[in-house]
Amino acid sequence: MASDLASGPQPVEVLDLLTGLGDRAVRLRGNADRELLEYRRYGRRQMPDTVSPWAAEQLRTDHLDLLESLPLTRELAVAGLGRVLFCHAVQGDDEEVVLVDSALDRWQQALGGVPDEIRTVVCGHTHMPFVRLAHGRLVVNPGSVGMPYGRPGAHWALLGPGVTLRRTEYDIEAAIARITEDSAFAEAAAWADYFLRARATDAEALATFGPQDPNR
């Protein structure tokens, strides 16, 4: 399951790769995907960073159609976990921030629309991996493959029959060199160095996201 697919220095390559995987890749629309779509099709001009407007301009019509068609949530049956809800941030909002140390009342609010029979929710948005219980539900954030905070590596989660957070190490120097060489984005080298090396610490990320959680 993946979301926030195309806001980076290789948007075409990523979307073409995921499309080529067919049903093996289940995709959701994240806030960054929505922002690219709004920029290209609906007149949005304010973007959160310099790579997003550039990435939006690289997308073909079929890419935009794909982003338009992506669901905001998906439910899948997972052995040992039953029905699992996947969403980008929370079920009804792709930008709402809920953190590992958010208060239980905050989690109750964020999960209020989730059916009682769904006992596991997988979310993302903050790019920091965690697993916690909140009012009897297991909440999983796998972290980020391409833009991790806290420590380098591709962060993901293995589901069924339990939940295991995983981190796959790779040759970061080679990845930075490839992005720098292949991407036409003027700031590709700096972007790759910052995100692939995870130069933003988990403490810095929490300090940034924390104020967006009103009950924290």
N, C-alpha and C positions, 0 to 999 in steps of 0.2 A: 504494500500500500504506500503510495507516495502522493505528496502535494507540494505546492510551491515549486513548480517544475522548471520554469523557464526564465526566471529573473536572475540572470547571471551572464557571464561572458561567452557562453556557448548555448544559447537558447535553441537554435535550430538543431544542433547535434543532439541535445538531450531529448527534445520532443520526437525527433526521428527515431532515436534509439528506443524510447519507450513505446512508440507506436509499433515498431518492428517486433516487440515482444508479444504483441497481441494480448490474449487473455491472461498471460502469465504476469502481467503488470496491471494491478488495479489502481486507478488514479482518482484522486479527488481534486477539487479546485480549492486552492489556498488563497489567502488574501493577496499575495504577490501575483498570482495568475490573474485574479480579478482585476488588479490594478493595470496590468499590461493590456488586458482586453478593453478596459475603460479608456485607456490612453489612445488606443488605435481606433476604436469603433464608436466611442461615446463622448469624445471631446474633453476627457480629463487632461489637465495640464500640470497639476502639482503631483510630483512623484517623490518618494521618500529618499532616493539616492540617485547617483549619476548613471548607474548601470541599467536601471529599469527603463528609462525612455529609449536608450540605445537598443536594449534587448527587444522592446516592443516593436521597434522599426524593422527588426530583422525577420519578424515572423511572416510566413506566407498565409494566404487566405485559409488553407486547410489547417494550419496551426491555430488560427483564431477560431475557426469553427470547432476545433477540438476543445479549446479552453472554454468556449461558450457551452459546450455540451457536457462538461464534467459535472458530476453530482457534488453536492456539498457534504453529503454523508453517505456511508454504505454500511449495510449489515451483512456479516458473514458468519456462518456456523463454523466454529473452531473446536476440534476435539478436545475435551476436557474443560472447555470454557463456555460452551453453549453459544448462544447468539452474542456476537461482539459488535459493538457500534464503533465505527471509525469516523472521525471528524478532524478538521484541521485545528481548530481551537476549541470551541464548544459547539454543541449541536446547532444552535441558532445564530451563531456569530463567528465569522472567520478571523476576527481580531481580538476577541475577548481574552484577557490574560488571567490564567489561573495557574498557580505555582505549586511546587511540592510542599511548601510550608504555608500555603494559604489556609485560612481558618476553615473549620468544618462548615460553618454557616455559609461561607463563600462557595464551597464545593456543593452544598445542598442547593444553592441558588443556580449554580452553573449546570448542574445535572438534573434540574427540576423537570425538564421535559422528556427525560429518557424513560422509556417504559420500564416498569418494575422488573420484568423478567430478564432484562439485559443487565448482567452483573459485571461486565467488563467493558470499559470504554478506552479506546486508543485515540490519543490526540497528539498534537504537535505544537507548532507555532513558535514556541519559545526556544527551540533548538537545544534543549538541555534534557538529558534522559533521567527518568525517575519512574519508580513504581510505588504506589501507595494505596491504602484503603481509605475510602471516604464514604461514610454511612453505608458500609457493607459492600460497596462496589470497589472493584479493582480498577484503578486508573493508571494507564501506561502512557508514558511519553518516550518514544524510542530515541529521541534526539535527532540529529541531522547527519546526512551522508556528506553533503558538500559544503555546509556552512556551520560547522560545530562551534559551540562555545565551551570553553573550559579545558579541553584537551583535543589534540589532533586525532584524526582517524575517521572512518565511516561508521557512524553510530546507527544501530538498528535493533530490532527486537524479534526474537523467535517466540511464536505463540503456539501453544498446545504441546502437552496437556496443561502446562503451566506457562509462566512468562519468564524469559531470560533476556536480559539486556546484553547486547553484543557490541563489540567494537572491532572493526577490521582494519588492520594497519596496511598501509601501502606506501609506495615510494613517493613521498611528498615532493622531493626535489624534481623528479621526473614529471610529476603532474603539473607543477608550477611551470616548468619549462614548456610543456606541451600546450597549456592554456595560453601562455605568453606568445608562443609561436603561431598557434592556429587561430586565435581570436583577433578580430579587427577592432575590438573595443580598445580605445586609447589607454585606458587605465587597467588593462588586463593583468599585467605583472603585479601591480600593487594590490589589486583585488585578490588575486590568487595567493599572494604572500600573506595577506591579512587573514583570509578565511581558512585556507588549507592548513596554515600553521596554528589556527585557533588562537590568534593573538588576543582576542577578547576573552578574559577569564570568566569563570562562572560567577565570581563575586561581582565583576563589572556588569555582567548581563543581568543578574538579580537586582543590582542597583538601578539599572535602566527600566526593567520590567516592573519592579516592586511598586512604584507609584501608580501604575495602571491597575493595580489590584486594590480596590477601595477598602476592603476589609482586612488587609494584611497588617 
